[in-house]
Amino acid sequence: MRTAEQQIKKADSKSWAEIRSLFNDVRNALGDDDTLTSELEAELLRRRAVEFARETERRDAEETSREDYLLFSLGKDTYAIPCEHIEEVIPLQNLVALPRTNRYIMGISSNRGVLIAIIDLKRILNIPASELTTMHRVIVARHETYHVGFLVDVVHGMRSIDMKLIKNLPQELNERTQRFLRGVAEDDMHILNPIEVVKEIGSSSEQSMNTQPREQHGQVQS
């Protein structure tokens, strides 16, 4: 048995020795031809550069098509607003109604000395109203010289959305509502167009910020 094992090891050793010898012969042959070696290295570097450039372009294209959004709920539906328009999210508090203002403006609120025109998104999007509670949140955005706050039921957090996958709005939505939405993302999320919302009530928002509060809005329920 020992003799057989020794023969196998000897054969294996000889086989590996032959392989190493052949490998060294090839390496030496390439090493003797500096021109050939340089050409091979140049071609290898060129191919690597091409592959790297393609991979970089692919990643850049993916990153370019994605945008960060803040997700929130209005009733049973989920919506998303571009993060680039958002300054902060705050609780609904100290809401004061204003007379003779646009019906989409619930009133104004003050946060650290900054007046914010509170916009009723449900009324704009024709969603049934609900009782105000401490769970409601205000998504604050700056528009030109004043701040606006979009009143929402619940804020869920941020998500990166691939804009190439945005689908068209359902045909059953009326044309007016479609003006305020950009499309539908995954999980049936509606993409809000805040610029169009502010345009709809822009002049009234400016009036709200320059009008003295006179009437207290209904109490927020806990």
C-alpha positions as CSV (number, residue, x, y, z in Angstrom):
1,M,0.0,0.0,0.0
2,R,2.8,2.4,0.9
3,T,4.5,1.8,-2.4
4,A,1.3,2.6,-4.4
5,E,0.8,5.9,-2.5
6,Q,4.4,6.8,-3.1
7,Q,4.0,6.2,-6.8
8,I,0.8,8.3,-6.9
9,K,2.5,11.2,-5.1
10,K,5.6,10.8,-7.4
11,A,3.3,10.9,-10.5
12,D,1.4,14.0,-9.2
13,S,4.6,15.7,-8.4
14,K,5.9,15.1,-11.8
15,S,2.7,16.3,-13.4
16,W,2.7,19.6,-11.5
17,A,6.4,20.0,-12.3
18,E,5.6,19.7,-16.0
19,I,2.8,22.2,-15.7
20,R,5.0,24.7,-13.9
21,S,7.7,24.2,-16.4
22,L,5.3,24.8,-19.3
23,F,4.0,27.9,-17.6
24,N,7.5,29.3,-17.1
25,D,8.3,28.6,-20.7
26,V,5.3,30.6,-21.9
27,R,6.0,33.4,-19.5
28,N,9.7,33.5,-20.6
29,A,8.7,33.5,-24.2
30,L,6.4,36.5,-23.7
31,G,9.0,38.2,-21.6
32,D,11.6,37.9,-24.4
33,D,9.4,39.7,-26.8
34,D,8.9,43.2,-25.3
35,T,6.9,44.4,-28.2
36,L,4.4,41.5,-27.9
37,T,4.1,42.0,-24.2
38,S,3.5,45.7,-24.5
39,E,0.8,45.2,-27.1
40,L,-1.0,42.6,-25.0
41,E,-0.8,44.9,-21.9
42,A,-2.1,47.9,-24.0
43,E,-5.0,45.8,-25.4
44,L,-5.9,44.5,-21.9
45,L,-5.9,48.1,-20.5
46,R,-8.0,49.3,-23.4
47,R,-10.6,46.6,-22.8
48,R,-10.7,47.3,-19.1
49,A,-11.2,51.0,-19.8
50,V,-14.1,50.3,-22.2
51,E,-15.8,48.0,-19.6
52,F,-15.3,50.6,-16.9
53,A,-16.7,53.4,-19.0
54,R,-19.8,51.3,-19.9
55,E,-20.4,50.4,-16.2
56,T,-20.0,54.0,-15.2
57,E,-22.5,55.2,-17.9
58,R,-25.0,52.5,-16.8
59,R,-24.7,53.6,-13.1
60,D,-25.0,57.3,-14.0
61,A,-28.1,56.6,-16.1
62,E,-29.7,54.7,-13.2
63,E,-28.9,57.5,-10.7
64,T,-30.1,60.2,-13.1
65,S,-33.5,58.5,-13.5
66,R,-34.1,58.2,-9.8
67,E,-35.4,61.0,-7.5
68,D,-36.0,61.1,-3.7
69,Y,-39.6,61.5,-2.6
70,L,-41.4,61.9,0.7
71,L,-44.3,59.5,1.1
72,F,-47.5,60.4,2.8
73,S,-51.2,59.3,3.1
74,L,-54.4,61.1,2.3
75,G,-57.3,58.9,3.2
76,K,-56.7,55.4,1.9
77,D,-54.2,56.5,-0.8
78,T,-50.5,57.0,-0.7
79,Y,-48.8,60.0,-2.3
80,A,-45.3,61.2,-2.9
81,I,-43.8,64.7,-3.1
82,P,-40.3,65.5,-4.4
83,C,-37.9,66.1,-1.5
84,E,-36.3,69.0,-3.3
85,H,-39.3,71.1,-2.5
86,I,-39.4,70.2,1.2
87,E,-37.9,72.2,4.1
88,E,-39.3,70.2,7.0
89,V,-42.3,68.2,8.4
90,I,-44.1,69.5,11.5
91,P,-47.2,68.7,13.6
92,L,-50.4,70.6,12.9
93,Q,-50.6,73.2,15.6
94,N,-51.7,76.8,16.3
95,L,-53.9,76.8,13.2
96,V,-55.7,80.1,12.7
97,A,-58.4,80.6,10.1
98,L,-58.5,83.7,7.8
99,P,-61.6,85.3,6.4
100,R,-62.1,85.9,2.7
101,T,-59.3,83.6,1.6
102,N,-59.1,80.8,-1.0
103,R,-61.2,77.8,0.0
104,Y,-58.2,75.6,-0.3
105,I,-56.3,77.5,2.4
106,M,-57.3,76.2,5.9
107,G,-55.5,79.1,7.6
108,I,-52.1,80.0,8.8
109,S,-49.8,78.4,11.4
110,S,-46.6,79.7,13.1
111,N,-43.5,77.6,13.5
112,R,-40.5,79.2,15.2
113,G,-41.7,82.6,14.2
114,V,-42.3,81.7,10.6
115,L,-45.9,82.0,9.2
116,I,-47.0,79.1,7.1
117,A,-50.1,79.0,4.8
118,I,-51.8,75.6,5.4
119,I,-53.1,74.1,2.2
120,D,-55.9,71.5,2.3
121,L,-54.7,68.9,-0.1
122,K,-57.8,66.7,0.4
123,R,-60.0,69.5,-0.9
124,I,-57.7,70.2,-3.8
125,L,-57.7,66.5,-4.8
126,N,-61.4,65.9,-4.1
127,I,-60.8,63.6,-1.2
128,P,-63.4,63.4,1.6
129,A,-62.4,65.4,4.6
130,S,-61.6,63.9,8.0
131,E,-61.5,65.3,11.5
132,L,-58.3,67.0,12.4
133,T,-56.2,65.1,15.0
134,T,-52.7,65.3,16.5
135,M,-51.6,62.6,14.0
136,H,-51.9,65.1,11.1
137,R,-48.7,66.5,9.7
138,V,-47.7,69.5,7.7
139,I,-45.1,69.2,4.9
140,V,-43.5,72.6,4.8
141,A,-42.1,74.0,1.5
142,R,-40.9,77.5,0.6
143,H,-42.4,79.3,-2.4
144,E,-40.7,82.5,-3.4
145,T,-41.1,84.9,-0.4
146,Y,-43.4,82.8,1.8
147,H,-43.9,79.3,3.2
148,V,-46.7,76.9,2.4
149,G,-47.7,73.7,4.3
150,F,-49.4,70.7,2.8
151,L,-51.7,69.1,5.3
152,V,-51.5,65.3,5.2
153,D,-52.9,62.5,7.3
154,V,-49.6,60.5,7.9
155,V,-46.0,60.8,6.8
156,H,-44.3,57.5,6.0
157,G,-40.8,58.4,5.2
158,M,-38.5,58.8,2.1
159,R,-38.1,56.6,-1.0
160,S,-36.0,56.7,-4.1
161,I,-38.3,56.3,-7.1
162,D,-37.2,55.4,-10.7
163,M,-38.9,58.0,-12.8
164,K,-38.7,55.8,-15.9
165,L,-41.2,53.5,-14.3
166,I,-43.8,56.3,-13.7
167,K,-47.1,55.3,-15.3
168,N,-49.9,57.6,-16.6
169,L,-52.7,58.7,-14.4
170,P,-56.0,56.7,-14.4
171,Q,-58.4,57.9,-16.9
172,E,-61.2,58.1,-14.3
173,L,-59.5,61.1,-12.7
174,N,-61.0,64.4,-13.8
175,E,-58.8,66.8,-15.7
176,R,-58.6,69.3,-12.8
177,T,-57.2,66.7,-10.4
178,Q,-54.7,65.5,-13.0
179,R,-53.2,68.9,-13.1
180,F,-51.9,68.4,-9.6
181,L,-50.4,64.9,-10.2
182,R,-47.4,63.8,-12.3
183,G,-48.3,60.1,-12.6
184,V,-48.4,56.9,-10.7
185,A,-45.4,55.1,-9.3
186,E,-44.9,51.6,-7.9
187,D,-47.5,50.4,-5.3
188,D,-50.0,52.8,-6.9
189,M,-48.4,55.9,-5.3
190,H,-49.6,59.1,-6.8
191,I,-46.8,61.6,-7.6
192,L,-47.8,65.1,-6.4
193,N,-46.9,68.2,-8.4
194,P,-46.5,70.8,-5.7
195,I,-45.7,73.6,-8.1
196,E,-49.1,73.3,-9.8
197,V,-50.8,73.2,-6.4
198,V,-49.2,76.4,-5.3
199,K,-50.0,78.0,-8.7
200,E,-53.6,77.2,-8.1
201,I,-53.7,79.2,-4.9
202,G,-50.6,81.4,-5.2
203,S,-52.3,84.8,-5.1
204,S,-54.5,83.7,-2.2
205,S,-51.4,82.4,-0.3
206,E,-49.7,85.7,-0.6
207,Q,-52.8,87.5,0.7
208,S,-52.9,85.0,3.7
209,M,-49.4,85.8,4.7
210,N,-50.1,89.5,4.7
211,T,-53.5,89.4,6.5
212,Q,-53.9,89.8,10.2
213,P,-55.5,86.7,11.8
214,R,-58.9,87.3,13.2
215,E,-60.7,84.0,13.7
216,Q,-59.5,80.9,15.5
217,H,-59.9,77.6,13.6
218,G,-61.7,74.6,15.1
219,Q,-59.7,72.8,17.8
220,V,-57.5,69.9,16.8
221,Q,-58.7,66.7,18.4
222,S,-56.3,64.4,20.1
